[in-house]
Amino acid sequence: MRMSLAQRVLLTWLFTLLFLIMLVLKLDEKAPWNWFLIFIPVWIFDTILLVMLIVKMAGRCKSGFDPRNGSQNMKKKVWYLVAMLLKLAFCLALCAKLQRFTSMKLAYVFIPLWALLAGGMVELGYNIFYLRRD
């Protein structure tokens, strides 16, 4: 299933809107829901993205694929997979902290997010400085 850019943008807006509505209801104390339930739109959206990414990565395993054309593309897909897993780890740790399932310090909750941001800065620097020389 290949989605157009308009469909992806609409899907992103829909899940973001659902998450923000649920978050506002929770913060206004109108909905006494568990924090893990508030993040359901985020979980669903991330699952869709992960499935699409894994399907694209698995496409390299089909017969007739020329690996010389896609090594750089595969590195980028692996980085996207790591980024998605770091975001998932941050969301899970944040929900556990907000729900008081753990007594972990808030600074430790943000470690996956900081790693994601540092990786994003490295990716940006690589794309700006290294690829321009070619």
Legacy VTK file of the C-alpha trace (Angstrom):
# vtk DataFile Version 3.0
C-alpha trace
ASCII
DATASET POLYDATA
POINTS 134 float
0.000 0.000 0.000
1.573 3.251 -1.126
0.220 6.440 0.400
0.321 9.789 -1.347
1.811 12.811 0.384
-1.652 14.280 0.928
-2.842 11.073 2.612
0.219 11.008 4.887
-0.255 14.655 5.865
-3.967 14.103 6.546
-3.220 10.997 8.626
-0.577 12.882 10.611
-2.949 15.771 11.296
-5.744 13.408 12.314
-3.651 11.486 14.848
-2.088 14.700 16.188
-5.518 16.262 16.648
-6.852 13.162 18.429
-3.830 13.099 20.735
-4.124 16.808 21.561
-7.860 16.518 22.304
-7.245 13.566 24.622
-4.318 15.383 26.280
-6.405 18.508 26.934
-9.226 16.406 28.396
-6.733 14.688 30.721
-5.033 17.932 31.787
-8.406 19.637 32.429
-9.316 16.624 34.580
-12.414 15.943 32.459
-11.189 12.438 31.639
-9.702 10.289 34.423
-7.963 8.038 31.913
-4.659 6.276 32.258
-1.745 8.084 30.552
-1.139 5.055 28.343
-4.689 5.502 26.959
-4.042 9.186 26.243
-1.112 8.164 24.040
-3.144 5.665 21.949
-3.149 7.928 18.847
0.650 8.182 19.138
1.001 4.393 19.485
-1.230 3.759 16.454
0.583 6.320 14.296
4.008 4.974 15.308
2.873 1.414 14.586
1.773 2.429 11.084
5.128 4.137 10.469
7.108 1.179 11.820
5.202 -1.311 9.670
5.735 0.822 6.561
9.448 1.169 7.352
9.924 -2.558 8.010
8.106 -3.431 4.779
10.407 -1.088 2.836
13.481 -2.577 4.532
12.249 -6.115 3.839
11.961 -5.203 0.154
15.748 -5.468 -0.006
15.418 -9.219 0.571
13.460 -9.895 -2.611
15.156 -11.541 -5.549
16.567 -9.268 -8.203
17.496 -6.468 -5.775
20.830 -4.822 -6.609
22.525 -3.980 -3.254
24.984 -1.549 -4.889
22.202 0.977 -5.446
20.805 1.058 -1.920
23.520 0.921 0.741
23.191 4.635 1.607
19.396 4.334 1.514
19.538 1.341 3.875
21.663 3.289 6.387
19.041 6.021 6.362
16.246 3.489 6.926
18.149 1.930 9.844
18.545 5.416 11.360
14.774 5.978 10.933
14.115 2.660 12.689
16.431 3.576 15.580
14.797 7.021 15.798
11.328 5.462 15.973
12.439 3.060 18.705
14.003 5.926 20.709
10.755 7.894 20.413
8.800 4.840 21.533
11.127 4.365 24.525
10.671 8.013 25.499
6.871 7.826 25.252
6.746 4.610 27.289
9.050 6.018 29.982
7.062 9.265 30.101
3.745 7.431 30.477
5.192 5.207 33.199
6.496 8.272 35.052
3.224 10.215 34.702
1.201 7.187 35.808
3.591 6.759 38.774
4.517 3.190 37.813
8.152 4.048 38.406
10.085 6.363 40.689
12.665 7.058 37.972
14.053 10.595 37.891
12.604 12.777 35.160
16.110 13.331 33.735
16.361 9.592 33.028
12.977 9.606 31.280
14.355 12.105 28.756
17.530 10.143 27.862
15.949 8.500 24.752
14.702 11.896 23.581
18.134 13.468 24.060
19.727 10.590 22.144
17.160 11.089 19.363
17.887 14.818 19.200
21.664 14.244 19.192
21.288 11.681 16.399
19.127 14.136 14.473
21.823 16.803 14.785
24.470 14.366 13.531
22.204 13.420 10.601
21.636 17.096 9.799
25.348 17.879 9.965
26.145 14.908 7.744
23.562 15.957 5.164
24.713 19.584 5.142
28.491 19.265 5.254
29.432 15.803 3.977
26.988 15.389 1.105
27.629 18.897 -0.298
31.227 17.994 -1.176
30.090 15.354 -3.660
LINES 1 135
134 0 1 2 3 4 5 6 7 8 9 10 11 12 13 14 15 16 17 18 19 20 21 22 23 24 25 26 27 28 29 30 31 32 33 34 35 36 37 38 39 40 41 42 43 44 45 46 47 48 49 50 51 52 53 54 55 56 57 58 59 60 61 62 63 64 65 66 67 68 69 70 71 72 73 74 75 76 77 78 79 80 81 82 83 84 85 86 87 88 89 90 91 92 93 94 95 96 97 98 99 100 101 102 103 104 105 106 107 108 109 110 111 112 113 114 115 116 117 118 119 120 121 122 123 124 125 126 127 128 129 130 131 132 133
